[in-house]
């Protein structure tokens, strides 16, 4: 089997404490606060050490809770917190939770954020942490996008490849990440910079076409190599056409079914777009197709349209299916109630554009 080429890490390990200090400052860590580290059996020890050093510099208290598991990249909604007695109660009292695996679509995450605890997810490699650090203006751009999306009733996405998708929104909250957990109850991802919401149930309708160069970031972490045509009716993918990539998608969603008539893996999930100028579409080609070097950049590069299927529990819905599929798409046009914010993969709303910082 041929393994994907992976460029060696270039970030000096000695710089990690400085990176964590910068991130903790961006995340509004103050003296006297309590930080709960949630690690797992696969967490990089140098990340834990860097977090402890940064917390000490800022005068914050910090402790580590290591869960007895290796949470997989493709498994969403895994309850790593709360299964052991007292774990949820402990972390819920922290001011900031720093977690080193994906907590999305888990019930405990909503519980702690509803209580005001900030949560910062760190799941990327050192080079990506350095490159994708939230640049000046990103939060403001994301907040502007959030205000527009919250006021939007209908969305239309098109592309020259054949995408013609529309949906209604407003029943679920808009979720925004700007790369730092600096507000009470805010969840964020170091390297984030995107926005999404879940369509009103049954409203998504049309055609979605994946083109070569689009990215299947979950579950496979690969570029699309041949076109895939999806037919969407009443909020569900009802037909998948194409070659290898279509087969990979169809088989994964089939695997996610818990019974023969289970439609949840085919339901349209979160829909949104990226705005982080530090993220590069070609990062996976440059750095290798392993999740640790692609998780943030693939979702957040500016102007991508993120299409997904599967769960919606993160927004308060009832779907918790394992059949989750994320595809950041290039060259799409996005219109909010007729207002064009992205045109052929380029952000055209000036308030959403953020200058890139050369690092």
Residue pairs with C-beta under 8 A, 6 or more apart in sequence:
4 288
4 289
4 290
5 288
6 287
6 288
6 290
6 293
7 286
7 287
7 288
9 125
9 126
9 127
10 127
11 19
11 126
11 127
11 129
11 130
13 46
13 126
15 130
16 46
16 47
16 49
16 50
16 126
17 49
17 50
17 53
17 54
19 50
19 126
19 129
19 130
19 133
20 47
20 50
20 51
20 53
20 54
21 53
21 54
21 57
21 58
22 133
23 54
23 120
23 129
23 133
23 180
23 190
24 35
24 51
24 54
24 55
24 58
24 60
25 58
26 133
26 134
26 179
26 180
26 182
27 96
27 118
27 120
27 180
27 181
27 182
27 188
28 118
28 180
28 181
28 182
28 183
29 35
29 54
29 55
29 58
29 60
29 95
29 96
30 58
30 59
30 60
31 58
31 59
31 60
32 59
32 60
32 61
33 60
33 61
33 95
33 96
34 60
34 61
34 62
34 63
34 93
34 94
34 95
34 96
35 51
35 55
35 60
35 61
35 62
35 63
35 94
35 95
35 96
35 97
35 98
36 62
36 63
36 65
36 90
36 91
36 94
36 96
36 97
36 98
37 48
37 51
37 52
37 62
37 63
37 64
37 65
37 98
37 99
37 100
38 65
38 67
38 80
38 81
38 91
38 97
38 98
38 99
38 100
38 101
38 103
39 48
39 64
39 65
39 66
39 67
39 100
40 66
40 67
40 69
40 70
40 71
40 80
40 100
40 101
41 66
41 67
41 68
41 69
41 70
42 70
42 101
43 66
43 100
43 101
44 100
47 100
47 122
48 64
51 62
51 98
52 62
52 64
55 61
55 62
56 62
60 95
65 87
65 90
65 91
67 80
67 81
67 84
67 87
69 78
69 80
71 78
71 80
71 101
71 102
72 78
73 102
73 218
73 219
73 221
73 291
73 295
74 218
74 219
74 322
74 324
75 322
76 102
76 104
76 105
76 310
76 311
76 322
76 324
77 104
77 105
77 106
77 311
77 313
77 320
77 322
78 106
79 106
79 107
79 108
80 101
80 103
80 106
81 87
81 88
81 91
81 103
81 106
81 108
82 88
82 107
82 108
88 108
88 111
88 112
91 97
91 108
91 112
91 117
92 111
92 112
92 115
92 117
94 117
95 117
95 118
96 117
96 118
96 119
96 120
96 181
97 112
97 117
97 118
97 119
97 120
98 120
98 122
99 119
99 120
99 121
99 122
100 121
100 122
100 123
101 121
101 123
102 121
102 123
103 109
103 119
103 121
104 314
105 311
105 313
105 314
105 320
105 324
107 313
109 119
109 187
109 314
110 314
110 316
112 119
113 119
113 185
113 186
113 187
114 185
115 185
116 184
116 185
117 184
117 185
118 181
118 182
118 183
118 184
118 185
118 186
118 187
119 181
119 186
119 187
119 188
120 180
120 181
120 188
120 189
120 190
121 187
121 188
121 189
121 190
122 129
122 189
122 190
123 189
123 291
123 292
123 295
123 296
124 132
124 190
124 191
124 292
124 293
124 295
124 296
125 287
125 292
125 293
127 287
127 293
128 191
128 283
128 287
128 292
128 293
128 295
128 296
128 297
129 190
129 191
130 359
131 278
131 297
131 359
132 179
132 190
132 191
132 193
132 276
132 278
132 279
132 296
132 297
132 300
133 179
133 190
133 191
133 278
133 359
134 178
134 179
134 180
134 192
134 193
134 276
135 276
135 277
135 278
135 354
135 355
135 356
135 357
136 354
136 355
136 357
137 354
137 355
138 178
138 179
138 193
138 275
138 276
138 277
138 354
139 178
139 179
139 180
139 182
140 351
141 178
141 275
141 351
141 352
141 353
141 354
142 176
142 177
142 178
142 193
142 194
142 195
142 275
143 176
143 178
144 349
144 351
144 352
145 176
145 195
145 273
145 275
145 341
145 349
145 352
146 174
146 176
146 195
148 336
148 339
148 341
148 349
149 169
149 174
149 195
149 197
149 272
149 336
150 174
151 337
152 169
152 170
152 336
152 337
153 168
153 169
153 170
153 337
154 166
154 167
154 168
154 169
154 337
155 166
155 167
155 168
155 169
155 199
155 271
155 334
155 335
155 336
155 337
156 164
156 165
156 166
156 334
156 335
156 338
157 163
157 164
157 165
157 166
157 271
157 305
157 332
157 333
157 334
157 335
158 164
158 165
158 332
158 333
158 335
159 209
159 211
159 329
159 331
159 332
159 333
159 344
160 331
160 344
161 209
161 211
161 227
161 331
162 207
162 209
162 229
163 206
163 207
163 208
163 209
163 329
163 332
164 206
164 207
165 204
165 205
165 206
165 207
165 208
165 232
165 307
166 204
166 205
166 206
167 199
167 200
167 203
167 204
167 205
167 235
167 268
167 271
168 199
168 200
168 203
169 197
169 198
169 199
169 200
169 203
170 200
171 198
171 200
171 201
172 197
172 198
172 199
172 200
172 312
172 315
172 316
172 317
173 197
173 315
173 316
174 195
174 196
174 197
175 187
175 195
175 196
175 197
175 270
175 272
175 314
175 315
176 194
176 195
177 187
177 188
177 189
177 192
177 193
177 194
177 195
177 300
178 188
178 192
178 193
179 188
179 189
179 190
179 191
179 192
179 193
179 276
180 188
180 190
181 187
181 188
189 295
189 296
190 296
191 276
191 278
191 279
191 295
191 296
191 297
191 300
192 276
192 296
192 299
192 300
193 274
193 275
193 276
193 277
193 278
193 279
193 300
193 354
194 272
194 273
194 274
194 275
194 276
194 299
194 300
194 306
195 272
195 273
195 275
196 270
196 271
196 272
196 273
196 306
197 270
197 271
197 272
197 315
198 269
198 270
198 271
198 312
198 315
198 317
199 235
199 268
199 271
201 235
201 317
202 234
202 235
203 235
204 232
204 234
204 235
204 236
204 268
204 271
205 232
205 233
205 234
205 235
206 232
207 229
207 230
207 231
207 232
208 229
208 230
208 232
208 307
208 329
209 227
209 228
209 229
209 230
210 216
210 224
210 227
210 228
210 230
210 242
210 245
210 327
210 329
211 224
211 227
211 329
211 330
211 331
212 223
212 224
212 225
212 226
212 227
213 223
213 224
213 281
213 330
214 223
214 224
214 327
214 328
214 329
214 330
215 222
215 223
215 224
215 281
215 284
215 294
215 298
215 327
215 328
216 222
216 223
216 224
216 245
216 248
216 249
216 325
216 326
216 327
217 294
217 295
217 298
217 299
217 326
217 327
217 328
218 324
218 325
218 326
219 252
219 324
219 325
220 248
220 252
221 284
221 289
221 290
221 291
221 294
221 298
222 284
222 289
223 284
223 285
223 289
224 245
224 327
225 244
225 245
226 242
226 243
226 244
226 245
226 246
227 242
227 243
227 245
228 240
228 241
228 242
228 245
228 246
228 249
229 239
229 240
229 241
229 242
229 246
230 237
230 239
230 240
230 241
231 237
231 238
231 239
231 241
232 238
232 268
235 267
235 268
236 263
236 266
236 267
236 268
237 253
237 266
237 267
237 268
237 309
238 266
240 246
240 249
240 250
240 253
249 325
252 323
252 325
253 265
253 266
253 309
253 323
253 325
254 265
255 322
255 323
256 262
256 264
256 265
256 310
256 321
256 322
256 323
256 324
257 264
257 265
257 323
258 321
262 321
264 310
264 311
264 319
264 320
264 321
264 323
265 309
265 310
265 321
265 322
265 323
265 324
265 325
266 309
266 323
267 309
267 310
267 312
267 319
267 321
268 307
268 308
268 309
269 308
269 309
269 310
269 311
269 312
269 319
269 324
270 306
270 308
270 312
270 314
270 315
271 305
271 306
271 307
271 308
272 305
272 306
273 303
273 304
273 305
273 306
273 334
273 341
273 342
273 347
274 299
274 300
274 301
274 302
274 303
274 304
274 306
274 328
275 300
275 302
275 347
275 352
275 354
276 296
276 300
276 301
276 302
276 354
277 302
277 353
277 354
277 355
277 356
277 357
278 356
278 357
278 359
279 296
279 297
279 298
279 299
279 300
279 301
279 302
280 286
280 297
280 301
281 301
281 304
281 330
283 293
283 294
283 297
283 298
283 301
284 293
284 294
284 297
284 298
287 293
287 294
298 328
299 306
299 326
299 328
301 328
302 346
302 347
302 353
302 354
303 330
303 342
303 345
303 346
303 347
304 328
304 329
304 330
304 332
304 345
305 328
305 329
305 332
305 334
305 342
306 326
306 327
306 328
306 329
307 326
307 327
307 328
307 329
308 324
308 325
308 326
308 327
309 323
309 324
309 325
310 319
310 321
310 322
310 323
310 324
310 325
311 317
311 319
311 320
311 321
311 324
312 318
312 319
313 319
313 320
330 345
331 344
331 345
332 342
332 344
332 345
333 340
333 342
333 343
333 344
334 340
334 341
334 342
335 341
340 348
341 347
341 348
341 349
341 352
342 348
342 349
347 353
